Amino acid sequence: MSDKENLSEEDIKLRYITPALEKAGWTKEHIRMEYFFTEGQVLVKDKIVERGKRKKADYLLRKDGKFPLAVVEAKNLEHTADRGLQQAMDYAKILHLPFAYSSNGKKFIEHDFLTGTKREFHMDEFPTEEELWERYCASKKFLPTQEKIILTSDYYDTVKEITPRYYQRIAIDSVIQAVAKGQKRLLLVMATGTGKTFTAFQIVWKLLKSNVVSRVLYLADRNILIDQTMAQDFKPLEKVMCKIRNKKLDSSYQVFMSLYHQLAGEEGEEPFRQFKPEFFDLIIVDECHRGSAKADSEWRRILNYFHSAIHIGLTATPKETSEVGNKTYFGEPIYTYSLKQGILDGFLAPYKVIRVNIDKDLSGWRPQVGQKDTDGKNLPDKTFYQEDYDSNLFIEERTKLVASRITAWLKENGRQSKTIVFCKNTEHAELMRRALAVENSDIMRDNPNYVMKITGDDEEVKKQLDNFIEPNATPPIIATTAELLSTGVDCKTVKLIVIDKVIESMIMFKQIIGRGTRLFPNYDKNFFTIMDFSGATEKFYDPEFDGDPEIILGNAEIRPDKKVESGDNSQEKYHVRGVEVAIVNEAVSFLGKDGKLITENLIDYTRKNILGKYAELRDFLQVWNSTERKQAILDELTSEGIFLFLLRDTYKFDKNIDDFDLILHVAYGRKLKTRQQRAQAAKNSDVLKKFPEKCRAVLNALLEKYTANGINELENLQVLRNTPFDSMGSPPNIVKLFGGKESYLRAVRELEDLIYEVA
């Protein structure tokens, strides 16, 4: 084999691929090497957070250092030149790039997505920047003026260097290109928590800086959304931006922020007519699904008046239903980034779901004949069901039970975990607040704002919301609400979302879930929990829901169909107490390796999948004993959807039981052993007596590490830098005690064999 064939992939890039690109005129300003464009999926294991593998392109080639055109994947000479092409094509498709390349240092292979063709060429024939740009523009049929608009302005870089993520860049560029070609109605669909407002700001920035637009109107339906937008993402425009107040319009600004109803006015007023129809060049409608599908709705009246402007709708809900008609007005989405993709890419928080079944929710409750409520009113002779509760029937014990379960979660996971409780209405929200205050009276004594009701939209509510949104553990910690917190409110540190209301609307369900999807690792927010008392999480199984959860704890059980009863159908409200209520179960469903929700028993599912991989105990033991890194087997099982950490959490297995024994117990019916039992058996073995005293001391210390933290401690040489090994000498000196690194590792493998003797 020649020296060239011995070169690593990095050598091939340094010696052959990079010089070939530079020869074609691609300077360092136009090349991004090692371009990571995802964060890696968040994996939560026993409250330990890990990241999945990040997606990385070897080279990203950009026109003028701004506009991405191609990715290049490198391989060493052990592979053919086209070995990396499929990976390059996969990355190019994700990044919406027209060209993908692969090379092993001998030649290039190109896939042109514009024509669907593939070709190979010599290393000195790589196309120039202008060649690729001309091919791209010719395919898109851009005019020179359109090209100029696309390339004129940079993204706005904040002092913190918060530049657009790959999907935000695609969304921004897609809009800019569409605007350059004269398109006036555009729809962007981006899951809650993926930065719709930041993306909108970048679009506005680029269009203002390139002089395509000069005046912008931003519409939302709640003050909190306008205020957050101005204070956060749109802050760089504060000198040219104003909020329309009291229906008075000041035409001296460039960017105007307004509520739909404030600009639309009362019947016959229509303050927007203070401006001429051609005044605005661009109008952005935030949460446009909330504007109503009706042609005479508030934002539609405004848009119809400013019909010559570019209209951009932002939403997390593209579905065309009786509730939402944004596609009818704006057209098909110009770009969509889903909740599921956001979780897989690692930009959004995964979540657990605890599905709590209460007996009276499943079977209903019927009062005794002649029974009265707490106000002395006769209760109707009928069966009440879950949809009746907290609407026209309030069961005091049920509210207390829900509050108790929420508090139990907080005591287990942290009393300062920001929590939103979604209630049926404002009265229910107040009753829930009182019940939670009683359950948390130990904290409420010193901090009366620990639990608060946040409903309505006045100045006091805004103050409470500002405190709740504050990332630090600033009261209120628990917020009870009906709908106010369901959309748009950016509280990054929410760790628990409680649903105690029947939710018919998929739109509402996705918006509620979106309240927790933001990641905020600096405040230990890596995932969140959904506690469901109403069966709302059944919507995870609906094809309309695009983002299956990372891990689901819950129950697929549905109460029997309610029979429609005749009798008193009035909405008079009744309050009762003295009703016995209880939690029936909190069974389990979760994600399988194919990304689908599994509803069968978790133990049965785990057993079936382990046996599918290792049919007999001897098959598993053979692989286990022959593998140098046991942790690699455990990691492989996790990647294939066998979640041992979830099994532990769900069935409360002793944390001191080794994963090895958990596998043997669940799949093969073997008796459970703790790590301490296995370590003690190894210490008593005659095998250790053959080692010199100082070596035995090291091995015994390793057994203590194994007892405390598991097998990964033994398999990592870095453990020798920690206590108690630091008192035994430096890691190199400890290894020398065994006769060198190989001898040390051989001794560790013998120790592992002792630990994992099955008997």
Secondary structure, 3 states (H helix, E strand, C coil): CCCHHHCCHHHHHHHHHHHHHHHCCCCCCCEEEEEECCCCCEEEECCEEEECCCCEEEEEEEECCCEEEEEEEECCCCCCHHHHHHHHHHHHHHHCCCEEEEECCCEEEEEECCCCEEEEEEHHHCCCHHHHHHHHHHHHCCCHHHHHHHHHCCCCCCCCCCCCCHHHHHHHHHHHHHHHCCCCEEEEEECCCCCHHHHHHHHHHHHHHCCCCCCEEEEECCHHHHHHHHHCCCHHHHHHEEECECCECCCCCCEEEEEHHHHHCCCCCCHHHHCCCCCCCEEEECCHHHHCCCCCCHHHHHHHHCCCCEEEEEECCCCCCCCCCHHHHHCCCCEEECHHHHHHHCCECCEEEEECEEHHHHHCECCCCCCECCCCCECCCCCECCCCECCCEEEHHHHHHHHHHHHHHHHHHCCCCEEEEECCCHHHHHHHHHHHHHHCHHHHCCCCCCEEECCCCCHHHHHHHHHHHCCCCCCCCEEEECCHHHCCCCCCCEEEEEECCCCCCHHHHHHHHHCCCECEHHHCECCEEEEECCCHHHHHHCCCCCCCCCCCCCCCCCCCCCCCCCCCCCCCCEEECCCCCCEEECCCCEECCCCCEECCCHHHHHHHHHHHHCCCHHHHHHHHHHCCCHHHHHHHHHHCCCCHHHHHHHHCCCCCECHHHHHHHHHHCCCCCEHHHHHHHHHCCHHHHHCCHHHHHHHHHHHHHHHHHCHHHCCCHHHHHCCCHHHCCCHHHHHHHCCCHHHHHHHHHHHHHHHCCCC
